[in-house]
Amino acid sequence: MAAQLVTYYNNGLSSAAGPKIVIPGQYPGIFPNEIQAIANGTVTATCDVDIRALQTILIVARHFGSATITDLNRNCSGATDATCPGSPVHCVQGTGGAPTSAIDFGSIGGLGGPSASSATALFSFMAGFVPQVANGSWTEALCGDGAVSSYIHQFFVTGAGCDHHHIDFRGTAQGLNIPAANVAPIGNFEGATSPSAGAISASGWALDMDSPSASINVAVYLDGVRTAIAPANLLRQDVNNAYGVTGNHGFSVPIAANPGSHTVGVSAIDSTTGAESSMGTRAVVVGGTKPTASRISGGTRYDTAIALSQAAFPTTAPVVYLASGQNSVDAISAGPAAAKAGGPLLLNDGSTILPTVMAEIQRLNPAKVQVVSGTGSIPDAVLTTIRQQLPNATVTRLAGADRFETSRNTIRSAFTSAPVLFVVDSGAWTDAFAAGNTAVYNGEPVLLVNGPNAAIDAASVTLIHDLGTTGIRVIGGPNSVSDAMVSNLTSIVPNTARVYGSDRFETASVVAQRTYTSATTAYIVSGLDYPDGLTAGVISGKNGGPLLLSRPECVAQSTLQTIYKLNVTNVVVIGGTTALSSDVAALKPCGV
């Protein structure tokens, strides 16, 4: 127990989270000569402190968050004991010679300094921990105030002055009825409502009395599946008043759900063990209309790209961009460039062009074919075949010494100006999905950068100036594009901002909600593989619909929330059922 008090004392010194004990500087002996000595096992019996005093300090600090101690009397007889080190040195002789131990609290957490009201709150709280005895009293007379309470308890309290609460402990030391080291959190799930189509709000409060000033998390269940974990960090003064605590303990958690009847449950999560305490369930009816679903897919990634091309360009197209389907890098900048030039992005594999890909290029009958890859990914033989099959088309290779030069050359092939430039890390293909969609929709390019670097390369700076860019949007968090890189970009273009979410699914949703205020159609691609998402940017942006990400078996909450927030009436799932199952088409929510 004394060891826990040492931790609380150190919390007070460092302002760390958790209960705190504060000992003013004018009382230097209390901690080293009493609390720490007991914790270290070096205290002598005649210099010990009544166990009830230590227990009281412990539970008061836990409950009220902090306690300031100005005196801690020892459990010894006589006025003083010269063998005990100063703290200050004194003992209290009880009535009839019975030893008495005592604590002076200068202030107690949210109760503040001593007063009749704070004494009442303190006594009310302590009453549940103090054993009953046949006789005795517990009173406080403070600065002329009368007694504020009277109990038959094992110790009594008297007001020793206007600047502290003085608690005396008398009789045989019988431990207090303190709670276990960890108690389950408490709370109330007050209601579940559907404020708008496809939306549920679960509200109430939750509190862990082991850390009463700290906010804890709650888990929200939708039809038995844990769907969200969120903090109970809203101010609930009524809860604070009722339980004598401080801090924020209310929650109002939004979750997305398909229209219809649902059961919502909420649990409070123990801040120490992680165990959940159920606060019950409530029924709610969600309004709105569930979007219809369709699918665009092929037997392979190459066939899916062809199907997307046919859906976006049912007749012909002036240009076709062709990239390797074996890596994501070159296709990132190619999608927005293809859309700007008025055509699709197709993928190829191997040393020769796939017959199905060649057939699609012939169907489109473009005047230009831009091959976005070096010879290691798409050899010259592929370009030769295209020239033979389309003798009237100009076939050009867009490549560079590295991926970054290839990106710049791809941008220059389609853009002579770009008021806004989207920037992604070359390895962050999920960020590129969202960037590609919004770039296509706005008619802007996507530039690859080496995200971990502290600064962009000189050739890219030249490109930014050549395009007349006045705004840069960095898609992805600091793990993708460093803060130093963003600062460097800001020094080049002051109107630079980072856009990202807590994960790849939320990043796509954040970008979508910044791009669209509403959308008839939303497109969903796998967030676990890259080919479909890179080629889908053209059709989704061209048709004015967001490109969202999903797991193979279910839809993330952020994705589902965006679908209903944008009033989407049709969802297009891109890819086969291995990439995105029928449950995704049915908008089945994921658990967490």
Secondary structure, DSSP 8 states (H G I E B T S, - for coil): -HHHHHHHHHHHHHT-SS-EEE--TT-TTHIIIIIHHHHHT---GGG---HHHHHHHHHHHHHHSEEEEEEE-BS-SSS--TTS--SS--BEE-GGG-EEEEEEEEEEGGGBS--HHHHHHHHHHHGGGS-B-SS-------TT--------BSEEE----SS-EEEEE-SS--------SS---EEEEEEEE--STTEEEEEEEEE-TTSTTS--EEEEEETTEEEEEEE--B--HHHHHHHT--S--EEEEEEE--SEEEEEEEEEE-TTT--EEEEEEEEEEE-S---EEEEE--SSHHHHHHHHHHHH-SS--SEEEEEESS-SHHHHHHHHHHHHHT--EEEE-SSS--HHHHHHHHHH--SEEEEES-TTTS-HHHHHHHHHH-TTSEEEEE--SSHHHHHHHHHHHH-S--SEEEEEETT-HHHHHHHHHHHHHHT--EEEE-TTSSS--HHHHHHHHHHT--EEEEES-TTTS-HHHHHHHHHH-SSEEEE--SSHHHHHHHHHHHH-S--SEEEEEESS-SHHHHHHHHHHHHTT--EEEE-SSSB-HHHHHHHHHTT--EEEEES-TTTS-HHHHTT-B---
